[in-house]
Amino acid sequence: MAEIATRKRRPEHDAPAEEPRKRPRDAEWRGNAERQRERGEDRGELPIMRKYLEQIRRGQKTVEGRINSGQFRRYREGDMVTFINQNQRVPCRITGIQVYWSFKEMLEGEGVGNCLADVSDVDVGVDIYHRIPSFEQRARQSGVLAIRLQRIGRMT
């Protein structure tokens, strides 16, 4: 029987495997992420009609209705968003989010006056949302978010 030649391994191959390296400050990064979640993320600026910006500023509009898609699906309670119209800004904290099948269901569930401060009839409110291009169709496809708001700071 022929003898099989074996090569000696180099010493580094015989050494026990090292533990995977941790990124520097890994625990610190996790802590920062947890603190950020507790504090809420800044979701940036959100354009809104001047009339509704004023209602939020005065504390009359406490719920913003949006289609349940895109960036809005990432919104969470505690996050911050700044509503803008031209050079005016109103910073708000999201105090809650509720998903609804339609604008009608949202207006009935949240109260028309909380969503549209100058409207008292649900059907009139539904018509306002449905006049926004493609909102009626997109609401049927994706549903609607009621984003509950609390104004923070001052309007700039």
QUIHU-V24044 format. One record per helix or strand. SS is the DSSP state (a for helix, b for strand). FROM is the first residue (numbers start at 1). TO is the last residue. Records with the same first field share a line. If there is no record, write none. Layout:
SS = FROM-TO, FROM-TO
This chain:
a = 11-14, 26-39, 50-57, 70-74, 103-110, 112-115, 122-130, 135-142
b = 42-47, 63-67, 80-85, 88-100, 144-151
